[in-house]
Amino acid sequence: MTATHLAITVELVSGAHAQDLWPRPGRVLVAARGTTFHRLATAIDDSFARWDRSHLHMFTLADGVDISPLAWWDGDEPDGMLDGDKVTLSRLKAGEQFGYVFDLGDNWQHLCTVGERRVDPVETLGIVPDRPLPWWGWGDIPDQYGRRWASDDGESDPPENPNGTDLPSILPGWGPPLRRPR
């Protein structure tokens, strides 16, 4: 292979439950130039651990062009918006920066930066991916709804830490010592 794919750094800037993050958590995605913006959005949302995908998302390029899947807007999309199911990453240039917003209500904002050089996906990832994939990452990812544990209602105190006593005796240091048959 050769250096055919884009390396796009995506940094989470802010969101409903995480205003003005610093340092910003981030991911570097490897993507083919023929990838649609909608598929890039899916990869970003995967990389930032989002599970509720029933929200509108939108990219805004530096020149002010907005891109989003038009079918999601039911004819109410802003004037001039391009269809994220059709527009591909081939329109991006090295070093270009653009914004991505997941969930237009909660406004999870991301700064995206195209790498200065293309990358070889086999050298970088070990495969030629059929979709954008994360290659590198850093930082803590805030929960989409601000939950801190499975049953968090936003008002209760956290449960008491059981210090591992709730774990089954499967791995060393978990639960009571495991007695194995001889």
Stockholm file with secondary structure:
# STOCKHOLM 1.0

chainA/1-182         MTATHLAITVELVSGAHAQDLWPRPGRVLVAARGTTFHRLATAIDDSFARWDRSHLHMFTLADGVDISPLAWWDGDEPDGMLDGDKVTLSRLKAGEQFGYVFDLGDNWQHLCTVGERRVDPVETLGIVPDRPLPWWGWGDIPDQYGRRWASDDGESDPPENPNGTDLPSILPGWGPPLRRPR
#=GR chainA/1-182 SS CCSCBEEEEEEEEEBTTBCSCSSCCEEEEEECTTCBHHHHHHHHHHHTTCCCCCSCEEEEETTSCEEECGGGGTTCCCTTCEETTTCBGGGCCTTCEEEEEESTTTTEEEEEEECSSCBCHHHHHSSCCSSCEEEEEESCCCCTTCCSSTTCCSSSCCCCCCTTTTSCTTSTTSSSCCCCCC
#=GC SS_cons         CCSCBEEEEEEEEEBTTBCSCSSCCEEEEEECTTCBHHHHHHHHHHHTTCCCCCSCEEEEETTSCEEECGGGGTTCCCTTCEETTTCBGGGCCTTCEEEEEESTTTTEEEEEEECSSCBCHHHHHSSCCSSCEEEEEESCCCCTTCCSSTTCCSSSCCCCCCTTTTSCTTSTTSSSCCCCCC
//
